[in-house]
């Protein structure tokens, strides 16, 4: 059954072109698929899980910073085990009216340097008044829209029916990627036969469904390698692979290094 997108209006603020919140909530609060008419700059302070943005689902973790364009369907689904001792996660979010920036683009995830700048200013906004926050937001815009170290995090779907269907597929993968997902199973989930589904998915995503699932599993493995002490063999099974040598080969093909080398490289980057 597909999710229902929730139209979401940002709370009224003294400055109607800009809104900021420092939110600490239970994990289930952020699991709804929604969209709104503002840019969303989102900083994960505490917690991890899976983010859906447009036609793409990716894992996220504490420290991540992402930009969601206006009207793009998205969801931040936090893992219950990522909550703090009070059962809550925390994020900072700045939303601003499209009139501030007349530009159409994909959802973005920012690299280390841009994230550092954005995290610093968003954190400082907690203690600011409305005018100070607007001033800080205007200082942030050059970093947000000209950062050289961002990566793709989601593309808008042009057709409403395709958008809903791809969101349904992404949500199903996020919920079942630890197990094998057959083409017959996913095709039935969206009411299509296997052949039609394969053609449809390749047209929408530019890759096969198998490649999509593998990409999601490997991205999730990367997050576990960076932020846990679990053994490579354990991570292999946790993300849906059932053969360690095969996992190592697929990881090396995608990331140009072994899982162990990736973990070592990421540990060197960490402060």
C-alpha positions as CSV (number, residue, x, y, z in Angstrom):
1,X,0.0,0.0,0.0
2,X,1.4,3.4,-1.0
3,X,2.1,6.3,1.4
4,X,-0.2,9.3,1.3
5,X,1.8,12.5,0.8
6,X,0.9,15.1,3.4
7,X,0.8,18.8,2.3
8,X,2.6,20.7,5.0
9,X,2.5,24.4,5.8
10,X,5.3,25.9,7.7
11,X,4.3,27.7,10.9
12,X,3.7,31.4,10.7
13,X,6.7,33.6,11.7
14,X,7.3,37.3,12.0
15,X,9.5,37.0,8.9
16,X,7.2,35.2,6.4
17,X,10.1,34.5,4.0
18,X,12.1,32.5,6.5
19,X,11.5,29.9,9.3
20,X,13.9,28.2,11.7
21,X,13.4,25.4,14.3
22,X,15.6,23.4,16.7
23,X,13.6,20.2,17.1
24,X,14.0,17.4,19.5
25,X,11.3,14.8,19.0
26,X,10.5,11.1,19.2
27,X,11.6,9.1,16.2
28,X,8.2,8.3,14.7
29,X,7.3,12.1,14.5
30,X,9.5,12.6,11.4
31,X,8.4,9.4,9.5
32,X,5.6,11.0,7.4
33,X,6.0,11.6,3.7
34,X,5.3,15.3,3.0
35,X,6.1,18.3,0.9
36,X,5.8,22.1,1.3
37,X,6.4,25.3,-0.8
38,X,9.7,26.2,0.8
39,X,13.4,25.3,0.5
40,X,14.4,23.1,3.4
41,X,17.9,23.1,4.8
42,X,18.2,20.2,7.3
43,X,20.9,19.3,9.7
44,X,20.8,16.0,11.6
45,X,22.2,16.7,15.1
46,X,21.4,13.3,16.7
47,X,20.0,10.2,15.1
48,X,20.2,8.2,11.9
49,X,17.9,6.4,9.4
50,X,16.7,6.6,5.8
51,X,15.9,9.7,3.8
52,X,13.5,9.7,0.8
53,X,13.8,12.8,-1.5
54,X,11.9,12.7,-4.8
55,X,12.9,9.5,-6.6
56,X,15.8,8.6,-4.3
57,X,16.2,6.9,-0.9
58,X,19.5,7.1,0.9
59,X,20.7,6.4,4.5
60,X,21.5,9.5,6.7
61,X,23.4,9.9,9.9
62,X,24.2,12.5,12.5
63,X,26.2,15.4,11.0
64,X,24.5,15.1,7.6
65,X,23.2,18.3,6.0
66,X,20.8,18.2,3.0
67,X,18.8,20.7,0.9
68,X,15.3,19.8,-0.3
69,X,13.8,21.9,-3.0
70,X,10.2,23.3,-2.8
71,X,7.3,20.9,-3.5
72,X,9.6,17.8,-3.5
73,X,8.1,14.8,-1.7
74,X,10.4,13.8,1.1
75,X,10.6,12.0,4.4
76,X,13.2,11.7,7.2
77,X,12.7,8.2,8.8
78,X,14.7,7.8,11.9
79,X,15.6,4.4,13.3
80,X,14.2,3.9,16.8
81,X,17.5,2.7,18.1
82,X,19.2,6.0,17.0
83,X,17.3,8.0,19.7
84,X,19.0,9.4,22.8
85,X,18.3,8.1,26.3
86,X,15.0,10.0,26.4
87,X,13.9,8.3,23.1
88,X,14.3,11.5,21.0
89,X,16.3,12.6,18.0
90,X,17.3,16.2,17.2
91,X,17.6,18.3,14.1
92,X,17.9,21.9,13.0
93,X,15.9,23.0,10.0
94,X,15.8,26.4,8.2
95,X,13.1,26.8,5.6
96,X,12.9,29.7,3.3
97,X,10.6,31.0,0.6
98,X,11.4,30.3,-3.1
99,X,11.4,34.1,-3.7
100,X,14.7,34.3,-1.9
101,X,16.3,32.1,-4.5
102,X,14.9,31.9,-8.0
103,X,16.5,28.6,-8.9
104,X,15.3,25.1,-9.6
105,X,17.5,22.1,-8.7
106,X,17.8,18.6,-7.3
107,X,18.0,17.7,-3.6
108,X,21.6,17.9,-2.4
109,X,23.7,16.3,0.3
110,X,26.7,18.5,1.3
111,X,30.3,17.4,1.7
112,X,32.5,17.8,4.8
113,X,33.6,21.5,4.3
114,X,30.2,22.9,3.3
115,X,28.5,20.8,6.0
116,X,30.9,22.3,8.6
117,X,30.0,25.9,7.6
118,X,26.2,25.1,7.5
119,X,26.2,23.2,10.8
120,X,28.0,26.1,12.5
121,X,25.6,28.8,11.3
122,X,22.4,26.7,11.9
123,X,23.6,25.9,15.5
124,X,24.2,29.6,16.1
125,X,20.7,30.4,15.0
126,X,19.3,28.7,18.1
127,X,20.2,31.7,20.2
128,X,19.3,34.4,17.6
129,X,16.2,36.6,17.2
130,X,14.3,36.7,13.8
131,X,16.3,39.5,12.3
132,X,19.6,37.9,13.2
133,X,18.4,34.5,11.8
134,X,17.5,36.1,8.5
135,X,20.9,37.8,8.3
136,X,22.6,34.5,9.1
137,X,20.5,32.7,6.4
138,X,21.5,35.3,3.8
139,X,25.2,34.6,4.7
140,X,24.5,30.9,4.2
141,X,23.0,31.1,0.7
142,X,26.3,31.4,-1.2
143,X,27.5,28.2,0.5
144,X,24.2,26.4,-0.1
145,X,24.0,27.2,-3.8
146,X,27.6,27.3,-4.9
147,X,29.2,24.5,-2.8
148,X,31.7,22.5,-4.8
149,X,31.4,19.4,-2.6
150,X,27.7,18.5,-2.7
151,X,26.4,15.2,-4.1
152,X,23.0,14.3,-5.6
153,X,20.3,13.3,-3.1
154,X,17.1,13.2,-5.1
155,X,15.4,14.5,-8.3
156,X,11.8,15.7,-8.7
157,X,9.4,13.5,-10.5
158,X,7.6,15.3,-13.3
159,X,4.5,13.2,-13.4
160,X,2.4,12.8,-10.2
161,X,1.5,9.2,-10.8
162,X,5.2,8.3,-11.4
163,X,6.2,10.2,-8.3
164,X,3.8,8.3,-6.1
165,X,4.8,5.0,-7.5
166,X,8.5,5.6,-7.2
167,X,8.0,6.8,-3.6
168,X,6.1,3.5,-3.0
169,X,9.0,1.5,-4.5
170,X,11.6,3.4,-2.5
171,X,9.7,2.9,0.8
172,X,9.3,-0.8,0.1
173,X,13.1,-1.1,-0.5
174,X,13.9,0.8,2.7
175,X,11.6,-1.6,4.7
176,X,12.8,-4.9,3.1
177,X,16.3,-4.4,1.8
178,X,17.7,-6.8,4.4
179,X,16.0,-9.6,2.7
180,X,15.9,-10.7,-1.0
181,X,13.3,-8.7,-3.0
182,X,12.2,-10.5,-6.1
183,X,11.0,-8.7,-9.2
184,X,7.7,-10.5,-9.0
185,X,7.3,-9.3,-5.4
186,X,8.0,-5.6,-6.1
187,X,6.0,-5.6,-9.3
188,X,3.0,-6.9,-7.4
189,X,3.5,-4.3,-4.7
190,X,2.9,-1.5,-7.3
191,X,0.3,-3.4,-9.3
192,X,2.3,-4.2,-12.4
193,X,3.5,-7.4,-14.1
194,X,7.3,-8.2,-14.0
195,X,8.0,-7.2,-17.6
196,X,6.2,-3.9,-17.4
197,X,7.8,-3.1,-14.1
198,X,11.3,-3.7,-15.4
199,X,10.8,-1.3,-18.4
200,X,9.1,1.3,-16.2
201,X,11.8,1.3,-13.5
202,X,14.6,1.5,-16.0
203,X,12.9,4.4,-17.8
204,X,12.4,6.4,-14.5
205,X,15.7,5.7,-12.8
206,X,18.1,4.9,-15.6
207,X,19.1,1.7,-13.9
208,X,17.7,-1.7,-13.2
209,X,15.8,-2.5,-10.0
210,X,18.6,-4.9,-8.9
211,X,21.2,-2.1,-9.3
212,X,19.0,0.3,-7.3
213,X,18.7,-2.2,-4.4
214,X,22.4,-2.9,-4.5
215,X,23.2,0.8,-4.5
216,X,21.0,1.3,-1.4
217,X,22.5,-1.6,0.4
218,X,26.0,-0.4,-0.3
219,X,25.2,3.1,0.8
220,X,23.8,1.7,4.1
221,X,26.9,-0.4,4.5
222,X,29.0,2.8,4.1
223,X,27.1,4.4,7.0
224,X,27.6,1.3,9.2
225,X,31.3,1.2,8.4
226,X,31.7,4.9,9.3
227,X,29.5,5.0,12.4
228,X,29.7,1.5,14.0
229,X,32.3,-0.9,15.2
230,X,30.6,-3.9,13.6
231,X,32.7,-6.4,11.7
232,X,32.6,-6.3,7.9
233,X,31.1,-9.8,7.8
234,X,28.3,-8.7,10.1
235,X,27.6,-5.6,8.1
236,X,27.4,-7.7,4.9
237,X,24.4,-9.7,6.3
238,X,22.8,-6.7,8.0
239,X,22.4,-4.9,4.6
240,X,21.0,-7.8,2.7
241,X,24.0,-9.6,1.2
242,X,24.3,-13.3,2.0
243,X,27.9,-13.9,0.9
244,X,30.9,-12.0,2.2
245,X,33.2,-12.4,-0.8
246,X,30.4,-11.2,-3.1
247,X,29.7,-8.2,-0.8
248,X,33.4,-7.3,-0.9
249,X,33.5,-7.5,-4.7
250,X,30.4,-5.4,-5.1
251,X,31.7,-2.8,-2.6
252,X,35.1,-2.6,-4.2
253,X,33.5,-2.2,-7.7
254,X,31.3,0.7,-6.4
255,X,33.7,2.5,-4.1
256,X,37.1,1.7,-5.6
257,X,38.3,0.2,-2.3
258,X,37.5,-2.6,0.1
259,X,35.1,-2.2,3.0
260,X,38.1,-2.3,5.4
261,X,40.0,0.4,3.4
262,X,36.9,2.5,3.3
263,X,36.5,2.4,7.1
264,X,40.1,3.3,7.6
265,X,39.9,6.2,5.1
266,X,36.8,7.6,6.8
267,X,38.3,7.3,10.3
268,X,41.2,9.4,9.1
269,X,38.7,12.1,7.9
270,X,36.9,12.2,11.3
271,X,38.1,14.9,13.7
